[in-house]
C-alpha cells in the first residue's frame, strides 16, 4: 500500500506540473490583461500535435520538442495580433464567446490537418528506463524528467518575475495597468509578450505529455477546466499560487481516484464503495476549490478585493 501511495503521489505531482505549465500562462493573461481566454486549452492541444508532427518528420523527440516550442510561440503571436488584441476592451461575455468560437475553429482545423484518430509520440530512448520505488514497483524515468522540467520552468519564472525588470513590469501591470501605461510602458507590447509566452508554456505542456497520453482533438478541454480551478485556488495573477494550486489539484485528483474507493471500503460494502468512489473522486478538486474560496475568497495567494 505504501509503494502504491508513493507511485500515485508521483503521478499526481507529474500531473500537477503539467497543469502548472498551462496555468502559468493563463493566470498571467487573466491577471494582467483581465482577459478570459477559453482557447488556452487548445494551445496545449496544438503543442502536442506539433510535437507529434515534428517528431515524426525529424525522427527525433528532441528535435520535435525544439521545433514545437517556437511554432507554438509563433501561433500565440499570430492569434494575439489577429484576434485577441481586438477583444481586450470588450466585455467578458464577448471574450468568452469569441474564444469559444476560436476553440471550435482550431479543433476542426486540427482534425482537417491531422485527422480525428489519436496520434502517438515515441518516448526518447534515453528516458525510457524506470527507477525502483519501495517494493517491486518502478517509476518511469520520463515522468521524473517531466517533474524536473516543470520545476526548472517554475524556478525560471520566479526569477523572471521577482528579479528582472520585465518581471517588475508584469507585477506592476497586474496591480495597476492604467498607471503602468501612463508611465510610458507600451502595454500593447507587454500584452503581446505575455500572451505569446503563455501560449508557448501551454504548448510545452502538450509536447511533454504527448509520449504519455494519446494526442487527440479533445485533449485540451478537460485540462482547461482544471486549469481554471488551479487559478481560482491559487489566486488570479499569482505564479506562486498557480504552482501550489496545480500541485494540490494534481495530487488530490490522482490520489483520490485510486484511494477513494479503497478508503470507502472501510465503512461501506465493497461494491457500493467502488461506485461511490468513482462518483466522488472527480468532485474532490471542486470541493477543494469551494473550501479554499470559503476561507480565502481571492485564492491562496490572490490579493483580497477591497470594497
HELIX and SHEET records of a PDB file:
HELIX    1   1 UNK A    2  UNK A   33  1                                  32    
HELIX    2   2 UNK A   40  UNK A   58  1                                  19    
HELIX    3   3 UNK A   61  UNK A   82  1                                  22    
HELIX    4   4 UNK A   84  UNK A   87  5                                   4    
HELIX    5   5 UNK A   92  UNK A  114  1                                  23    
HELIX    6   6 UNK A  125  UNK A  127  5                                   3    
HELIX    7   7 UNK A  141  UNK A  163  1                                  23    
HELIX    8   8 UNK A  165  UNK A  175  1                                  11    
HELIX    9   9 UNK A  177  UNK A  182  1                                   6    
HELIX   10  10 UNK A  187  UNK A  209  1                                  23    
HELIX   11  11 UNK A  219  UNK A  234  1                                  16    
HELIX   12  12 UNK A  239  UNK A  264  1                                  26    
HELIX   13  13 UNK A  270  UNK A  281  1                                  12    
HELIX   14  14 UNK A  284  UNK A  295  1                                  12    
SHEET    1   A 2 UNK A 130  UNK A 132  0                                        
SHEET    2   A 2 UNK A 138  UNK A 140 -1                                        
END                                                                             
